[in-house]
Amino acid sequence: MQKGVLFLIMNKPARYRQKSVRAFLVRVQHTARRIVTCAIALYAISLYSSCNRQNPEFVIIPPSDHPLSRPVVGYGVIVPLYTNLSGEPEEDGGAHGYLRRGSVVRVLERRLINRGTADAPSLPDVWVFVDGGYQGWLRAEEVAVYDYEEQADTASKKMVQ
């Protein structure tokens, strides 16, 4: 025979049954309140302890010859026979100078320009800001970009032969 709480309550006479059910429900309510209170307390403690924990910061310093240590994006070699440097990253940016094939330049910045609209989406244009005696913007496809200046010099020598 099973001697659970509900079994004991149901086997009592009707007048005791009502009091026993109420007492049982009151105990369930108190137990539920205790569980909720404990859960809230545990949550508050875990939140407080996670906010006050001092995590050490990891500082990563790349080697001095690594591309991330330089103030430039890379070094580039001009690919077309002649190219026009513009003042702004757009076709009508004005002429700020000319560079010819095989010229080695420092690539200082790379920028994506999206000329499309919501109605007529298009792929963004990639422009690079270079310094090779003159400073200005070029389309990225006009420059072959390398991580190191030595790589760009080698590619330039092969290109002009």
N, C-alpha and C positions, 0 to 999 in steps of 0.2 A: 504494500500500500504506500502511496505517495503522501508525505506529510508536508506539503508546501503551504505557504501562507494562504493562498486562495482556497485551497482544499479545506483548511481549518475554518476559514470564515464561512464558507458555503455550508458546512456541516452544523453550524450553530443555529439556534432558533431565530426566527425572523426579526424579533425585537433587538437581538444582539448583533444580527447580521449588518444592520444599517450603521450602527456605531462602529463596528469593526471595519467596514468598508471605508467610512470616513477617516478613521484613524490610519488605515493603510494608505489612503490617498494623501493624507497630511505628511506621513513619513516619506512617501515618494517625492512630494513637493520639496521637503527639507533636504532630502538627498540630492535632488536635482539642483537646488540652489547651491549646495556645497560644491557639487561638481563644477558648476558654471563659475563660482567664485574662485575655485582652485585653478581652473583653466585661465581665467583672466589674470590672476596673480602670476602664473607661470609665464604667460605671454608678456606681461609687463616686465618681469625680471629678465627674460631673454632679450627683450627690446632694449632695456637699460644697459645690460651687460654688453650687447653688441655695439651700442653707440659709444661706450667709453673705452673700448678696447683700442689700444694704440698699436696700429699696424706699422711696422717699419716700411719706409718708402725705399723702393729699389731704384737706384739711379744707374742707368746704363749709359756708359760713355763709349761711343764707337772709336776705333783706332783713328789716328789722325789722317791716314791715307784712305779711309773709307768714304764713299760718296756722300753719306749723311753728315760728315764733318765739314763739308765744303759749303760756301755760301752760294754755289751755283748748282743748277740742275744737272749739268754735264757739259760736254764739249761737243760741238757740232761741226760737220763739214758740209759746205754748200753743194748741192747736187746739180741744179740746172746750170747751163752755161753762164747766164747772168740772172740776178734776181734783184728786185727793188725792195728796200727796207721802207716800211710805212710807219707813220707816227702813231697810228691806232691799229688795233687788231681787226682791220676791215679792208676791203679791196680799195676803197677811196680814201685811205689814210694819209695820202700825200707822200711824196718821195723824200726820204731822209738820207738816202745814199744807195749805192749799188755794191753788190758783192758778186764775185765770179766763182765759177766752179773750182772746188778744191780749197777755198778759203776756210781756215779754221776759226771758229767763233766760240765764245763762251755763251752757253744757254742759261739765262738768268731766271726765266719764268716760263711756265707752260700754262695756257689758258684755253678752256673750252668755251666757244661762243655758239649759242643756239639761236639761229635765225628763223627757225620754224615757228608756226603758230599752232593753236589748238586745232584749227581747221585743216592746215596743211603742215603736218609735222615733218621735220627733216633731221638728218643726222647733224650733230654739232660740228663746227669747224674747229680744228685744233691749231692754235697759234703759239709761237714761241717768241719770247723777247730775247734778242741776242746782242752781244757786244763784240764787235770785231773791227775796231777802229771807228766804226759808226754804230750807234745804237738804234734799234728799231724792231718792228714786228715782222715775222715771216710766217707763212703757212708751214705747218710741221712737216708736210711732205717734201718741202724744199731743203730740209736739213736732216742729215743722218746724225743722230745723237749717240754719243759714247760716254761711258762713265769717266774715263781718264783722258787727259790731254795727249798722252803718248799714243793711245789707240786712235784718236782723231788724226794725229800727225801721220801715222802709218797709213790710214785710210786715204788721207789727202794725197800722199805721195803716189799711192797706187792709182788714184783717180786721175791725176794730171799726166800720167805717163802715156 
